[in-house]
Amino acid sequence: MMQYNNPFKYGVVVTGDDFVNRKEEITVLTENLLAGQHMILYSSRKLGKTSLMKQVTTLLPNHVLPIYIDIFGITSKKTLAKKIVNDLTTTVYPTLTTLKNELQKLLSRVTVKIILVQDTIEVELQTGEYIRDEELEEIFDLPEQLAKQKGKRLVVMFDEFQNITEIGPEQIEKLMRSKFQHHKNVSYLFAGSKTTLMKTLFNDQNHAFYWFGKEMKLNTIPKPEFAPFIHTKFIQTGKTINAQAIDYLLNFTNGHPYFTQKLCQQIWYDTLDAADEETVIQAIQKIIRAEGDFYEQTWNALTKMQKRLLVGLSADPDANKYAQRFIQKYDLQSAAHVKRAYEALENKRIIEERKISDIFFSEWVKTLIT
């Protein structure tokens, strides 16, 4: 009997056959970016934002150069500048000789050094301890200069763009906007998973990027798109899963790509030939048991009010948490107590988009009251 690898992947970037078909989102992003429209992509964590961006890059025509820049974890202006220069130039000029020949033509204020790190080309900035504003301005203008030099449109995608707020004062946003707004041959996509921060950056008129682009929110994947994907993956690997099982698992995950793939992976491992609804139920319980220690640590670090609020949200996810009936039912004392607990859980990212972010954690919390 032929042996197959598990076809379901989560926690990693996927493209091609492993990417669940987001036709509408891909069409909107591609058409707008090709037309020169800047885009802002809001997404909660683990909804497949990065995979969507990578998938779009594979579908752009040859006259377009896609550049992906992830600024997660960057904490200084100099590191940001290096990241931008490095990702832009090594993507546009992937060979060492060409990069050496072209790079210094593009930069007059910034001195760079090209190095090899484990056979990978990297560009180092030869600046002082701190990077100067005039150096930053030249770097922020680099996408347009590269586009002109190559005679192609650039699509520059910034992932986790809200991290720009952790780098320093708003001056860096102003410098960036002052250059980007004049670029005629570059389309920008700004994506982030901290929705509140992203909305502040692009919807607050006190910020430099106010109304800079067209907004798009990434949601969970509808059942009619996810169900055929799951069915096909089982069939292609010599197994089956019935329609009732798929319906049950998608109702449980609400089409969230990360948790759906995680659950499907467990179901696939647990299935010899055919999966049914009972297989799904057992897989959910198996995942909860496997994550139990981590969930218990998370739980023990919470205050009494935070725990009570999570119990309420797990049992009544669609209820009005500020309603007196909800407050009394879960012994939350007052709306002010709810607000403080809710904000604390949001800061910990245990709650996102008004719900417990981890579906399996929510199910684990339910077991505490049954």
Buried (B, 14 or more C-beta within 10 A) or exposed (E): EEEEEEBBBBEEBBBEEBBBEBEEBBEBBBEBBBEBBBBBBBBBBBBBBBBBBBBBBEEBEEEBBBBBBBBEEBEEBBBBBBBBBBBBBBBBBEEEEEBEEBBEEBBEEBEBEBEEEEEEBBBBBEBEEEBEEEBBBBBBBBBBBBBBEBEBBBBBBBBBBBBBBEBEEBEBBEBBBEBBEEBEBBBBBBBBBBBEBBBBBBEEEEBBBBEBBBBBEBBBBEBEBBBEBBBEBBEEBEBEBBEEBBBBBBEBBBBBBBBBBBBBBBBBEEBEEEBBBEBBBBBBBBBBEEBEEEBEEBBEEBEEBBBBBBBBBBBBEEBEBBEEEBBEBBEBEEBEBBEBBBEBBBEEEBBBBEBBBBBBBBBBBEEEEE
